[in-house]
Amino acid sequence: MASAYTLEFEKPLQELERQIEELRRLQTERQIDVDGEVAALQQKLDTLKGEIYSKLTPMQRVTVARHPRRPYSLDYLSTIFTDFIELHGDRLFMDDPAIVGGWARLAGVSVMVIGHQKGRDTKENLKRNFGMPHPEGYRKALRLMQLAARFGAPVITLIDTPGAYPGLGAEERGQSEALARNILEMSALETPIVTCVIGEGGSGGALALGVADRVLMLENSVYSVITPEGCAAILWKDASQRERAAAALKITAEDLLRLKVIDEIIPEPLGGAHQDPDATGERLREALIRHVTELRKIRPEKLVRRRAEKYAAMGTFVES
Amino acid sequence: MAVMAWFKKERKPRTSQRARLEIPADAWEKCDRCGHIDLREKFEKSLNVCPECGRHRRFSAEEYIELLTDTGTWRELNAALRSADPLQFEHYVDRVASARKKAGEADAIFTGAARVDGLPFNLGVMNFRFMGGSMGSVVGEKIARLARRSLEKKIPLVLVSTSGGARMQEGVLSLMQMAKTSAAIAALRNAGIPYISILTDPTTGGVSASFAMQGDVILAEPGAVIGFAGQRVIKQTIGQDLPEGFQTAEFLLEHGQIDDVVPRGSLKETTARLLRHMQGQRPHHMESVEQLA
């Protein structure tokens, strides 16, 4: 398990993992029975892992949410959905590979799945722009949502982006307008919308896929108005204060459930989603089916009214 | 000697009348674009627009209210809303307190009802001096309530934006104000109530990515910087300098992002005329218009 992808706080686990691997090697090479020792070490490893993961700081969670082995939208599309047909392009300018989407089936039901898509390696990341969409990505997403609504299909969005891309072309083609339009249209879309933050929920670029009847978060995902690095740079002129910023911004699933911004936390396997993508997918699938089934029973007009009421209630202020 | 005398200047004592007026040094203002120096009074009379080069300098929220409403018609609404500190974000309470001292009690937006050229309308004007016009729960709630009022009373909505974006100190709750305000604007759109968005310098981040860019008509002041990302962030991301005039109102007009660039002095008249068009009303001065049978 130990690899170049080991996170800083996972280092104490490395030694135990190395020992287990060593024993297993001996077992195959010399046909020695080491099952007992391995089991004991494995138990020790799980306990330690449990301890470490139960005490993650918000910034450590950010590193889990950004883990390069973490399952991405296309991974879930190939594991928990069936019959996926990807649809491309915004019909206006181009296809943005930082957002993927198309028809798929969830437990046999036709749904429209739309998600941010990061790349697994440098080459793919260049193609997918590290999951940072341009306006055309958001416009494609909206086109697909409206397509779904026209045929009465629920929309499922998967959020995983550092943010909408801050570049020349993005500004020229109206990044603000694209985000603003999606947020407005989603608030009034006459079909069920279920969102899950599967990794990074980066500000407006996340919300532009995230106005929904139900908002879920995977246990180790984060959702924030600004990256901890960005916040630290602005408030304390020092990006290295990100630990402090991550804590102050209240970006974990637990925080956001408490603030009533999200509806449910989906637990991840011990050590994070990347340790067992299939188990993570199974839990996500179960939650999506449950919410979609509930929402499909509600008339579209009522759904939209409730959605508007839900967002109207968000925020904390004092009225003297 | 005699010839030289012709050139000799008769020296009068240099006590011109102008100098004796004793204009205090702080009565002068300098345009930060063209360097033109003029009396502050002159700048004020021209709505803080440089009389020389037309540069639109920042205008306060109170000044916009005065500019856009008929005299004596402005009535402030929901002025008692105050920021809470939902995240217990370090120093947020202090920062809000000092902002209130500096920029007034209204948080980063004034909302109210008034008339423009006789037409009743609801007006919200953001206040940049209050924490950079940042949108937190109070700004979101005030806009949502104003939009709801427009819906109930069936009168148009005008919002004047200036903001650095969402207020960090309220975390994701600030982000959710983008959804909250957007849902309120969507309700207006469905009911056919006009909404005019006026963008002033600067309008960026979460405000430009929500209600500011959702106007039925979007106007901007000359030279205003409008965009999603801040220029420093873009420069860092792309590793090169930004082109001249990038993210200005004129740049947005050229790229099809806004309906028009309107000088400050014409904002009121343009707003009233647009509202009459969108509400199916006749123009104020009938003689100028041909009547359809």
Interface residues (C-beta under 8 A of the other chain):
Chain A: A164 Y165 P166 G167 L168 A170 E171 E172 R173 G174 Q175 S176 E177 L179 A180 R181 I183 L184 E185 S187 A188 S203 G204 L207 A208 V211 Y223 S224 V225 I226 G230 C231 I234 L235 A248 L249 K250 I251 L256 L259 V261 R307 A308 Y311 A312 M314 G315 T316 F317 V318 E319 S320
Chain B: A80 L81 R82 S83 A84 P86 L87 F89 E90 G136 S137 V138 G140 E141 A144 A166 M168 E170 G171 V172 L173 S174 L175 M176 Q177 M178 A179 K180 S182 A183 A184 I185 A186 A187 R189 N190 G205 G206 S208 A209 S210 F211 A212 M213 Q214 I226 G227 F228 A229 G230 V233 I234 T237 I238 L242 P243 F246 Q247 H255 G256 Q257
